[in-house]
């Protein structure tokens, strides 16, 4: 299992969600993507995107000014 870090600090809506969608398409099933954002709307957009794509949001947290999302791409997406 590999974790890729995607730092989207400074980007505003809708770019964090769009770049997260693109990055999720590029990782292998079973791997994880850690997304770091400063946009407050990402707290709504990223979980919604993950749910819509059928992936799993393992963790949501804070690192200073950034929201951090840990997303797993399942072996068999819904």
BAMIKE-72293 format. One line per 5 residues: their letters; for each residue x, y, z of N, C-alpha, C, O. Coordinates in Angstrom, 2 decimals, always signed. Example, Ala and Ser with C-alpha at 12.3 -4.5 7.8 and 13.67 -1.06 7.14 Angstrom:
2
as = +13.19:-5.69:+7.80:+12.30:-4.50:+7.80:+13.20:-3.30:+7.80:+14.24:-3.32:+8.46 ~ +12.85:-2.25:+7.08:+13.67:-1.06:+7.14:+12.90:+0.03:+7.87:+13.41:+1.14:+8.04;
//
This chain:
78
xxxxx = +0.85:-1.18:+0.00:+0.00:+0.00:+0.00:+0.90:+1.24:+0.00:+1.78:+1.38:+0.84 ~ +0.66:+2.12:-0.94:+1.42:+3.35:-1.08:+0.53:+4.54:-0.77:-0.64:+4.56:-1.15 ~ +1.08:+5.54:-0.08:+0.35:+6.78:+0.19:+1.02:+7.91:-0.58:+2.21:+8.18:-0.40 ~ +0.25:+8.57:-1.43:+0.71:+9.72:-2.20:+0.21:+10.98:-1.52:-0.96:+11.04:-1.12 ~ +1.05:+11.99:-1.39:+0.66:+13.25:-0.77:+0.41:+14.28:-1.85:+1.23:+14.49:-2.74;
xxxxx = -0.75:+14.92:-1.76:-1.15:+15.97:-2.70:-1.38:+17.24:-1.91:-2.37:+17.36:-1.19 ~ -0.45:+18.21:-2.03:-0.56:+19.46:-1.29:-1.23:+20.51:-2.18:-0.64:+20.98:-3.16 ~ -2.45:+20.87:-1.83:-3.24:+21.83:-2.60:-3.41:+23.14:-1.83:-4.36:+23.88:-2.06 ~ -2.48:+23.42:-0.93:-2.54:+24.64:-0.13:-2.54:+25.86:-1.04:-1.78:+25.95:-2.00 ~ -3.42:+26.81:-0.71:-3.50:+28.06:-1.46:-4.49:+28.02:-2.61:-4.85:+29.08:-3.14;
xxxxx = -4.94:+26.85:-3.01:-5.92:+26.76:-4.10:-7.33:+26.98:-3.58:-7.65:+26.56:-2.46 ~ -8.16:+27.62:-4.37:-9.54:+27.91:-3.99:-10.50:+27.02:-4.79:-10.16:+26.50:-5.85 ~ -11.69:+26.87:-4.23:-12.77:+26.10:-4.85:-12.99:+26.58:-6.29:-13.05:+27.78:-6.52 ~ -13.11:+25.68:-7.23:-13.28:+24.23:-7.16:-11.99:+23.45:-7.38:-12.03:+22.22:-7.50 ~ -10.83:+24.12:-7.45:-9.58:+23.43:-7.80:-9.20:+22.26:-6.88:-8.76:+21.23:-7.39;
xxxxx = -9.34:+22.38:-5.54:-8.97:+21.21:-4.71:-9.77:+19.95:-5.06:-9.20:+18.86:-5.13 ~ -11.05:+20.09:-5.28:-11.86:+18.91:-5.63:-11.49:+18.38:-7.02:-11.41:+17.17:-7.21 ~ -11.27:+19.26:-7.97:-10.92:+18.83:-9.33:-9.57:+18.13:-9.35:-9.42:+17.09:-10.00 ~ -8.59:+18.67:-8.66:-7.26:+18.06:-8.64:-7.26:+16.76:-7.84:-6.52:+15.84:-8.17 ~ -8.09:+16.68:-6.81:-8.22:+15.44:-6.05:-8.82:+14.35:-6.92:-8.35:+13.21:-6.91;
xxxxx = -9.86:+14.68:-7.68:-10.49:+13.70:-8.58:-9.46:+13.17:-9.58:-9.39:+11.96:-9.82 ~ -8.67:+14.06:-10.16:-7.67:+13.66:-11.14:-6.61:+12.76:-10.50:-6.22:+11.75:-11.07 ~ -6.15:+13.14:-9.30:-5.12:+12.35:-8.61:-5.65:+10.97:-8.22:-4.90:+10.00:-8.30 ~ -6.91:+10.87:-7.82:-7.47:+9.58:-7.46:-7.52:+8.64:-8.66:-7.39:+7.43:-8.51 ~ -7.71:+9.21:-9.84:-7.72:+8.39:-11.04:-6.35:+7.83:-11.38:-6.25:+6.87:-12.14;
xxxxx = -5.30:+8.42:-10.82:-3.95:+8.01:-11.14:-3.29:+7.08:-10.13:-2.15:+6.68:-10.33 ~ -3.99:+6.73:-9.06:-3.39:+5.82:-8.09:-3.97:+4.42:-8.26:-5.07:+4.25:-8.78 ~ -3.21:+3.44:-7.82:-3.62:+2.04:-7.97:-4.64:+1.65:-6.90:-4.64:+2.22:-5.81 ~ -5.53:+0.70:-7.22:-6.46:+0.19:-6.21:-5.70:-0.30:-4.98:-4.68:-0.97:-5.08 ~ -6.22:+0.06:-3.82:-5.59:-0.30:-2.55:-4.64:+0.77:-2.04:-4.25:+0.74:-0.87;
xxxxx = -4.25:+1.70:-2.88:-3.36:+2.79:-2.45:-4.16:+3.92:-1.84:-5.39:+3.98:-1.95 ~ -3.44:+4.83:-1.19:-4.10:+5.95:-0.52:-3.56:+7.27:-1.04:-2.44:+7.38:-1.53 ~ -4.42:+8.28:-0.92:-4.07:+9.65:-1.29:-4.29:+10.53:-0.07:-5.39:+10.55:+0.49 ~ -3.25:+11.26:+0.33:-3.39:+12.23:+1.42:-3.46:+13.61:+0.79:-2.51:+14.06:+0.15 ~ -4.59:+14.27:+0.98:-4.84:+15.58:+0.37:-4.76:+16.64:+1.47:-5.38:+16.51:+2.52;
xxxxx = -3.98:+17.69:+1.20:-3.83:+18.80:+2.16:-4.33:+20.07:+1.50:-3.85:+20.44:+0.43 ~ -5.30:+20.74:+2.13:-5.94:+21.93:+1.55:-6.07:+23.03:+2.59:-6.18:+22.77:+3.79 ~ -6.05:+24.29:+2.11:-6.33:+25.42:+2.98:-7.71:+26.01:+2.71:-8.19:+26.82:+3.50 ~ -8.35:+25.62:+1.62:-9.68:+26.13:+1.27:-10.72:+25.58:+2.23:-10.87:+24.36:+2.34 ~ -11.46:+26.45:+2.94:-12.45:+25.96:+3.90:-13.57:+25.15:+3.25:-14.16:+24.29:+3.91;
xxxxx = -13.87:+25.40:+1.99:-14.92:+24.63:+1.32:-14.50:+23.19:+1.04:-15.35:+22.35:+0.75 ~ -13.22:+22.90:+1.13:-12.75:+21.52:+0.93:-13.33:+20.59:+1.99:-13.49:+19.39:+1.75 ~ -13.65:+21.13:+3.17:-14.27:+20.31:+4.22:-15.61:+19.73:+3.78:-16.05:+18.71:+4.31 ~ -16.25:+20.37:+2.83:-17.51:+19.89:+2.28:-17.26:+19.14:+0.98:-17.78:+18.04:+0.76 ~ -16.45:+19.75:+0.11:-16.27:+19.22:-1.24:-15.53:+17.88:-1.30:-15.96:+16.98:-2.02;
xxxxx = -14.45:+17.74:-0.56:-13.64:+16.51:-0.65:-14.42:+15.29:-0.14:-14.47:+14.28:-0.84 ~ -15.03:+15.35:+1.06:-15.82:+14.18:+1.48:-16.95:+13.84:+0.51:-17.24:+12.66:+0.28 ~ -17.59:+14.86:-0.05:-18.66:+14.62:-1.02:-18.10:+13.92:-2.26:-18.70:+12.96:-2.76 ~ -16.97:+14.38:-2.77:-16.33:+13.78:-3.93:-15.97:+12.32:-3.66:-16.23:+11.45:-4.50 ~ -15.37:+12.06:-2.51:-14.96:+10.70:-2.15:-16.17:+9.77:-2.12:-16.12:+8.66:-2.64;
xxxxx = -17.24:+10.23:-1.51:-18.46:+9.44:-1.44:-19.04:+9.20:-2.83:-19.47:+8.09:-3.16 ~ -19.06:+10.24:-3.64:-19.60:+10.15:-5.00:-18.81:+9.15:-5.85:-19.39:+8.45:-6.68 ~ -17.50:+9.08:-5.65:-16.65:+8.18:-6.43:-16.64:+6.75:-5.88:-16.12:+5.85:-6.53 ~ -17.20:+6.55:-4.70:-17.23:+5.22:-4.11:-15.93:+4.84:-3.41:-15.68:+3.65:-3.20 ~ -15.12:+5.82:-3.07:-13.87:+5.57:-2.37:-14.11:+5.69:-0.87:-15.23:+5.97:-0.44;
xxxxx = -13.06:+5.48:-0.08:-13.22:+5.49:+1.37:-12.40:+6.61:+1.99:-11.19:+6.71:+1.77 ~ -13.07:+7.46:+2.75:-12.40:+8.52:+3.49:-11.97:+7.94:+4.83:-12.79:+7.76:+5.73 ~ -10.68:+7.64:+4.96:-10.17:+6.99:+6.16:-10.05:+7.94:+7.34:-10.30:+7.56:+8.48 ~ -9.67:+9.20:+7.04:-9.43:+10.13:+8.14:-9.53:+11.56:+7.62:-9.16:+11.85:+6.49 ~ -10.03:+12.45:+8.48:-10.04:+13.88:+8.22:-9.44:+14.55:+9.46:-9.83:+14.24:+10.58;
xxxxx = -8.52:+15.46:+9.25:-7.90:+16.12:+10.39:-7.38:+17.49:+10.02:-7.65:+18.01:+8.94 ~ -6.63:+18.08:+10.94:-6.04:+19.40:+10.74:-4.54:+19.32:+10.95:-4.05:+18.55:+11.79 ~ -3.81:+20.12:+10.19:-2.37:+20.28:+10.36:-2.12:+21.78:+10.24:-1.87:+22.29:+9.15 ~ -2.18:+22.47:+11.35:-2.06:+23.92:+11.34:-3.26:+24.53:+10.62:-4.40:+24.33:+11.03 ~ -2.99:+25.26:+9.56:-4.06:+25.91:+8.78:-4.68:+24.98:+7.74:-5.67:+25.34:+7.10;
xxxxx = -4.12:+23.81:+7.58:-4.57:+22.90:+6.52:-5.53:+21.83:+7.02:-5.40:+21.32:+8.13 ~ -6.50:+21.50:+6.17:-7.32:+20.31:+6.37:-6.60:+19.17:+5.68:-6.04:+19.35:+4.59 ~ -6.60:+18.01:+6.31:-5.91:+16.84:+5.76:-6.92:+15.71:+5.62:-7.61:+15.35:+6.57 ~ -6.98:+15.14:+4.42:-7.90:+14.03:+4.12:-7.08:+12.83:+3.68:-6.21:+12.95:+2.81 ~ -7.35:+11.68:+4.26:-6.69:+10.44:+3.86:-7.75:+9.58:+3.17:-8.72:+9.14:+3.80;
xxxxx = -7.55:+9.33:+1.88:-8.53:+8.66:+1.03:-7.93:+7.35:+0.52:-6.79:+7.32:+0.06 ~ -8.71:+6.27:+0.62:-8.26:+4.99:+0.08:-9.05:+4.65:-1.17:-10.28:+4.77:-1.20 ~ -8.33:+4.24:-2.20:-8.97:+3.79:-3.44:-9.21:+2.29:-3.28:-8.25:+1.51:-3.23 ~ -10.47:+1.87:-3.21:-10.74:+0.44:-2.99:-10.34:-0.40:-4.20:-10.21:+0.10:-5.32 ~ -10.16:-1.68:-3.94:-9.81:-2.62:-5.00:-10.93:-2.73:-6.02:-10.68:-2.98:-7.20;
xxx = -12.17:-2.54:-5.57:-13.33:-2.64:-6.45:-14.25:-1.45:-6.20:-15.21:-1.57:-5.44 ~ -13.96:-0.27:-6.84:-14.78:+0.93:-6.59:-16.23:+0.71:-6.98:-16.55:-0.02:-7.92 ~ -17.10:+1.38:-6.23:-18.54:+1.27:-6.48:-18.94:+2.02:-7.71:-20.12:+2.04:-8.07;
//
